[in-house]
Amino acid sequence: MRLTKTTASTLFAATILAAPIAAQTEQVWLYNWSGYIAQETIDSFQEEFGIQFSMDTYGEADEAESRLITLGSGYDLVVVPMEIVGRLIEAGAIQEIEMDAIPNVAGVDQQLQELFLKSMPGADGYVLPYLWGTTGIAYDVDAVSERLPNAPIDSWALIFDPKNAEMLADCGITIVDSVEEVVAAALVYLGLNPHSQSDQDIDAAFEVLSAIAPYVRSFDNNQFDDLLGGEICLTVAWSTDALAPLLLEKRDQYQYILPQEGTNLWADVFVIPSDAANVDQANQLMNHILRPDMMALTTLSTLANNSVPSSRVEIDDPDFDLPVLALPQNIHVPLYFIKPRDGLEKRGLDHRWRRLQIGL
């Protein structure tokens, strides 16, 4: 889900707008998370196929979901988080993908695809896996140990226990703006099912969040910039953002952990809008992106795991052997996918989430 590189997305827009278009008669529009594809992938696609590439980006899943459900988006290919796919299918917002038109589908990790579809059986035929990662806790080792010498650094209690949150508030706490993921984390912290639909359980999760809200600086998706800028000492974040200080800047004082109680494995997938005008070009773009060499570039650019196992031989970087970037079977904490909630449930969560953010 998931990268909010402000400078990267700005550079992207400038590069794309500067691309030559005189000799190009075909086009394709991609709608994607900010900073979530390697620039080299776009350059090589335009050079090889002569197709004009354009891209819009978003920073929150709700924004993408709303734009697709209302139809008329003008996009041909969209990258979305797995948890919204069920609602998109139900709304008739996406169409089935013609897998035979995408030869590089053969290189997609079938175990990963089966894992995705197990969490959402109705999505079979509508999605292709792109990138995936985890949601966990990133923290500044020195700042946390100074304030909490006996900090439970392997547990959600590090942030969800209000006593700990209060002690860390002065150095900066943020939480990713993703209600379904954060509520699920609060549920597993309480020893409950992360997919629970029980009103009592949801109430309990929001009680946990309400107790720490006074100590949280913000609920947003700026963890990438905040961590690199040293603005915060503790955050609930996507792995793509949380690993940036460690992998990009070699700042060993930052660590990223997956809490022992469990956390979610998130996945972003390709979908084609039901009213896409350039489906053939969307298939060509997917096929190009799924090439092992292209996926390797994207992993190095985004710090996300990709869906093509053969791409790993293309990644000549020892940092990508980190356990947090390993396959699910190599991570020794309980992992789960966020199962989709229906529209009514999601609106209820959104309402409570916004009230939490403004202190109500």
Phi and psi in degrees as a GROMACS rama.xvg file:
@    title "Ramachandran Plot"
@    xaxis  label "Phi"
@    yaxis  label "Psi"
@TYPE xy
164.727  83.7852  ARG-2
-147.75  131.491  LEU-3
-119.608  60.5443  THR-4
-80.9234  101.832  LYS-5
-59.8979  -49.5905  THR-6
-67.8491  -36.6608  THR-7
-64.3542  -43.0157  ALA-8
-67.4954  -34.0724  SER-9
-65.1152  -44.1526  THR-10
-61.8236  -41.1848  LEU-11
-55.7597  -52.0757  PHE-12
-58.5076  -42.8765  ALA-13
-64.2934  -41.9984  ALA-14
-65.5331  -43.2938  THR-15
-65.3999  -43.3088  ILE-16
-65.8114  -25.9687  LEU-17
-84.0456  -7.29546  ALA-18
-64.3094  140.019  ALA-19
-67.5947  138.819  PRO-20
-125.745  -3.69883  ILE-21
-57.2603  -43.8663  ALA-22
-91.9753  5.29581  ALA-23
-101.605  125.183  GLN-24
-108.854  -21.0892  THR-25
-100.908  156.675  GLU-26
-145.414  162.307  GLN-27
-148.434  138.331  VAL-28
-111.037  125.353  TRP-29
-108.454  137.898  LEU-30
-116.946  123.181  TYR-31
-149.917  159.834  ASN-32
-57.9702  151.843  TRP-33
-62.4357  137.036  SER-34
62.486  34.0251  GLY-35
-117.523  29.4801  TYR-36
-159.044  146.154  ILE-37
-73.9792  135.967  ALA-38
-59.0705  -35.5811  GLN-39
-61.5959  -32.2336  GLU-40
-64.2232  -42.2539  THR-41
-67.6147  -45.3462  ILE-42
-59.017  -47.2161  ASP-43
-68.078  -32.9855  SER-44
-63.7368  -46.9226  PHE-45
-65.7647  -39.6417  GLN-46
-66.8441  -41.0332  GLU-47
-75.6671  -38.7839  GLU-48
-108.722  -12.6066  PHE-49
65.5679  25.0926  GLY-50
-99.5832  129.463  ILE-51
-70.324  123.694  GLN-52
-102.405  131.614  PHE-53
-130.801  148.07  SER-54
-142.681  133.497  MET-55
-106.66  151.94  ASP-56
-126.594  159.816  THR-57
-135.803  163.564  TYR-58
-117.049  -12.0551  GLY-59
-135.549  141.06  GLU-60
-60.5202  -36.2548  ALA-61
-59.8376  -34.3852  ASP-62
-63.7988  -45.2055  GLU-63
-66.1978  -43.7718  ALA-64
-60.5716  -45.6824  GLU-65
-62.4886  -42.3815  SER-66
-67.2939  -36.651  ARG-67
-74.9144  -40.4974  LEU-68
-66.8978  -31.0775  ILE-69
-77.6038  -7.47958  THR-70
62.5059  173.015  LEU-71
69.9259  23.7715  GLY-72
-69.9937  -29.1695  SER-73
85.4107  1.84972  GLY-74
-90.7383  151.346  TYR-75
-104.783  -28.1139  ASP-76
-144.798  136.916  LEU-77
-135.552  138.924  VAL-78
-100.133  122.844  VAL-79
-134.334  156.326  VAL-80
-69.9146  144.227  PRO-81
-56.6527  -34.3983  MET-82
-68.8163  -13.9313  GLU-83
-97.4883  -5.97584  ILE-84
-61.6222  -41.9267  VAL-85
-57.4428  -42.0135  GLY-86
-69.938  -32.8973  ARG-87
-67.2314  -41.0301  LEU-88
-64.2668  -46.0859  ILE-89
-59.3644  -34.4879  GLU-90
-84.4875  -2.93988  ALA-91
70.1967  25.9666  GLY-92
-87.2155  -16.411  ALA-93
-130.868  157.517  ILE-94
-113.842  164.548  GLN-95
-67.9325  147.643  GLU-96
-91.951  135.096  ILE-97
-81.777  88.0547  GLU-98
-59.6398  -33.1185  MET-99
-64.5189  -19.9772  ASP-100
-85.7004  1.30561  ALA-101
-127.489  82.5691  ILE-102
-54.7167  -33.5596  PRO-103
-73.2085  -0.96756  ASN-104
-57.3752  -28.4991  VAL-105
-60.7187  -24.3058  ALA-106
-89.5953  -4.28578  GLY-107
-72.0787  137.528  VAL-108
-61.5545  111.173  ASP-109
-67.8342  -33.714  GLN-110
-62.6851  -40.7232  GLN-111
-67.0453  -42.8527  LEU-112
-60.7441  -41.4436  GLN-113
-65.9002  -37.152  GLU-114
-62.6327  -43.3845  LEU-115
-60.0616  -49.689  PHE-116
-71.3824  -24.7571  LEU-117
-64.5355  -35.4931  LYS-118
-77.6054  -18.6235  SER-119
-152.225  77.8671  MET-120
-55.247  -34.0792  PRO-121
-69.1796  -7.2045  GLY-122
-87.9794  -4.37744  ALA-123
-56.8399  125.741  ASP-124
93.4275  -15.8275  GLY-125
-100.191  -14.2692  TYR-126
-134.122  153.652  VAL-127
-128.309  129.795  LEU-128
-63.7018  140.339  PRO-129
-116.23  -78.635  TYR-130
-129.514  156.967  LEU-131
-148.841  164.222  TRP-132
-168.952  -158.233  GLY-133
-129.626  167.539  THR-134
-117.035  126.124  THR-135
-150.027  -155.42  GLY-136
-116.279  127.102  ILE-137
-109.081  139.191  ALA-138
-150.88  157.423  TYR-139
-88.2775  113.696  ASP-140
-57.248  -47.3606  VAL-141
-65.8942  -45.6716  ASP-142
-64.8667  -39.9869  ALA-143
-71.9738  -44.9241  VAL-144
-66.8764  -30.1274  SER-145
-66.2325  -38.0524  GLU-146
-91.8872  -29.003  ARG-147
-135.191  82.4759  LEU-148
-56.9575  -29.9968  PRO-149
-110.657  38.9499  ASN-150
-61.7202  136.881  ALA-151
-79.3744  75.0475  PRO-152
-71.5222  -7.35155  ILE-153
-105.649  18.1387  ASP-154
-136.767  152.263  SER-155
-61.9887  -17.6847  TRP-156
-60.3252  -23.183  ALA-157
-55.7178  -34.6611  LEU-158
-114.428  -31.0142  ILE-159
-84.4086  -14.7063  PHE-160
-80.604  116.566  ASP-161
-59.6483  -27.3058  PRO-162
-64.3589  -40.9325  LYS-163
-70.0053  -43.6592  ASN-164
-59.7441  -40.0547  ALA-165
-62.6247  -40.3541  GLU-166
-68.6514  -25.1506  MET-167
-102.081  -3.52582  LEU-168
-59.6366  -35.0702  ALA-169
-68.6955  -24.3477  ASP-170
-97.7166  -0.978147  CYS-171
104.044  112.78  GLY-172
-120.335  134.204  ILE-173
-132.935  159.046  THR-174
-133.063  135.225  ILE-175
-58.7664  140.1  VAL-176
-83.8425  75.6227  ASP-177
-147.328  89.9899  SER-178
-59.5592  -41.241  VAL-179
-64.8375  -38.2768  GLU-180
-71.6514  -42.8747  GLU-181
-70.7788  -39.8606  VAL-182
-63.2021  -41.1323  VAL-183
-61.3637  -39.8559  ALA-184
-64.0383  -41.8797  ALA-185
-64.1628  -35.8557  ALA-186
-65.1042  -45.7009  LEU-187
-69.3563  -31.8089  VAL-188
-58.1733  -36.252  TYR-189
-84.3622  0.832072  LEU-190
80.4221  19.8741  GLY-191
-105.474  168.198  LEU-192
-69.3139  125.864  ASN-193
-64.619  -17.3839  PRO-194
-99.3852  7.88904  HIS-195
-54.7523  137.662  SER-196
-108.506  4.10878  GLN-197
-67.0462  130.495  SER-198
-58.5178  -38.0188  ASP-199
-63.5255  -43.0001  GLN-200
-67.9533  -42.6835  ASP-201
-63.0444  -39.8028  ILE-202
-59.7262  -43.2226  ASP-203
-63.4169  -40.4606  ALA-204
-62.8855  -43.1641  ALA-205
-70.5868  -26.3614  PHE-206
-64.2993  -41.1889  GLU-207
-59.5975  -47.8547  VAL-208
-68.1327  -38.195  LEU-209
-64.4086  -34.3309  SER-210
-67.8252  -28.5078  ALA-211
-101.042  -12.0918  ILE-212
-53.0124  -38.5851  ALA-213
-61.7818  -19.9765  PRO-214
-100.42  -0.661464  TYR-215
-94.5582  124.631  VAL-216
-67.1428  -41.6198  ARG-217
-162.037  154.061  SER-218
-109.901  100.232  PHE-219
-154.743  -172.171  ASP-220
-119.325  38.7269  ASN-221
-104.539  21.556  ASN-222
-61.1577  -35.1022  GLN-223
-56.4998  -54.8454  PHE-224
-69.033  -39.0336  ASP-225
-65.7717  -39.7847  ASP-226
-68.7017  -47.7936  LEU-227
-64.8483  -29.589  LEU-228
-86.1471  -1.78855  GLY-229
67.0158  26.8633  GLY-230
-83.2014  -19.0654  GLU-231
-135.63  161.369  ILE-232
-117.464  -9.95824  CYS-233
-153.737  134.562  LEU-234
-153.717  145.617  THR-235
-89.5682  120.393  VAL-236
-147.623  161.039  ALA-237
-72.762  147.649  TRP-238
-58.1954  -33.9301  SER-239
-60.5074  -36.151  THR-240
-86.108  -40.2336  ASP-241
-67.4403  -29.1617  ALA-242
-85.3722  -8.00219  LEU-243
-56.3843  -48.8686  ALA-244
-61.4369  -36.5996  PRO-245
-73.9217  -45.5531  LEU-246
-88.4678  -37.2393  LEU-247
-87.4978  -34.4514  LEU-248
-111.72  -4.6309  GLU-249
56.6073  37.3314  LYS-250
-90.7112  97.4403  ARG-251
-69.0432  -13.2003  ASP-252
-72.8627  -12.7202  GLN-253
-97.7623  137.565  TYR-254
-128.807  153.275  GLN-255
-125.194  125.943  TYR-256
-126.724  152.037  ILE-257
-104.344  113.312  LEU-258
-57.2812  142.099  PRO-259
-61.6293  -26.1676  GLN-260
-68.8452  -20.5202  GLU-261
121.44  159.322  GLY-262
-156.353  173.072  THR-263
-91.5439  146.314  ASN-264
-98.3306  113.478  LEU-265
-98.9084  156.2  TRP-266
-142.073  139.633  ALA-267
-111.877  136.964  ASP-268
-129.438  158.441  VAL-269
-83.9048  137.206  PHE-270
-136.151  157.592  VAL-271
-114.88  121.981  ILE-272
-57.2386  147.865  PRO-273
-64.0863  -23.8138  SER-274
-109.625  24.8041  ASP-275
-60.0668  136.3  ALA-276
-89.6814  -20.8584  ALA-277
-128.141  65.5246  ASN-278
-67.1088  -41.236  VAL-279
-60.1199  -41.8129  ASP-280
-69.6218  -34.3607  GLN-281
-63.1257  -40.5526  ALA-282
-64.0496  -41.0117  ASN-283
-62.7149  -41.2051  GLN-284
-65.4643  -44.955  LEU-285
-58.613  -44.8172  MET-286
-61.5584  -39.011  ASN-287
-67.2991  -45.8044  HIS-288
-62.7311  -34.0574  ILE-289
-79.8768  0.035669  LEU-290
-62.2811  139.762  ARG-291
-54.3998  -41.7709  PRO-292
-68.3548  -34.4946  ASP-293
-70.6236  -40.4831  MET-294
-66.8869  -33.8124  MET-295
-62.7758  -43.5721  ALA-296
-61.6328  -39.7225  LEU-297
-68.0194  -40.012  THR-298
-62.3329  -43.7567  THR-299
-64.455  -31.5079  LEU-300
-79.1303  -37.5193  SER-301
-104.105  -15.0444  THR-302
64.8904  23.2652  LEU-303
-104.95  148.423  ALA-304
-69.7018  146.893  ASN-305
-114.078  173.543  ASN-306
-94.3412  6.86736  SER-307
-117.071  100.197  VAL-308
-57.071  -35.7048  PRO-309
-68.289  -10.8049  SER-310
-70.951  -19.2907  SER-311
-65.7262  -29.149  ARG-312
-70.0109  -17.0111  VAL-313
-85.5617  -11.7031  GLU-314
-94.7581  100.862  ILE-315
-97.4653  71.5701  ASP-316
-151.794  112.099  ASP-317
-62.5851  -22.3485  PRO-318
-62.8579  -22.3928  ASP-319
-84.9086  13.7955  PHE-320
-93.3059  0.900878  ASP-321
-56.4803  138.954  LEU-322
-54.5206  -33.8508  PRO-323
-69.5624  -12.8963  VAL-324
-108.632  15.8707  LEU-325
-84.9905  171.557  ALA-326
-68.6455  157.77  LEU-327
-52.1311  -38.0758  PRO-328
-68.942  -12.6567  GLN-329
-98.0307  3.66386  ASN-330
-104.306  123.607  ILE-331
-100.033  42.0178  HIS-332
-130.814  154.723  VAL-333
-62.7218  128.937  PRO-334
-119.621  147.871  LEU-335
-146.106  152.025  TYR-336
-87.6325  147.969  PHE-337
-74.2501  116.722  ILE-338
-80.3592  140.647  LYS-339
-66.633  139.152  PRO-340
-99.6766  152.452  ARG-341
-71.8722  171.832  ASP-342
-58.1894  -40.2047  GLY-343
-65.2471  -45.0899  LEU-344
-61.0402  -44.9614  GLU-345
-63.4187  -41.5638  LYS-346
-63.4672  -36.5558  ARG-347
-64.1737  -43.1234  GLY-348
-63.9034  -44.1557  LEU-349
-59.0311  -42.4567  ASP-350
-61.809  -46.4547  HIS-351
-68.6409  -35.8288  ARG-352
-63.6198  -44.4176  TRP-353
-67.3432  -38.4818  ARG-354
-63.7016  -39.4263  ARG-355
-60.653  -42.9141  LEU-356
-66.4555  -29.8406  GLN-357
-99.1954  8.81826  ILE-358
83.5852  24.0202  GLY-359
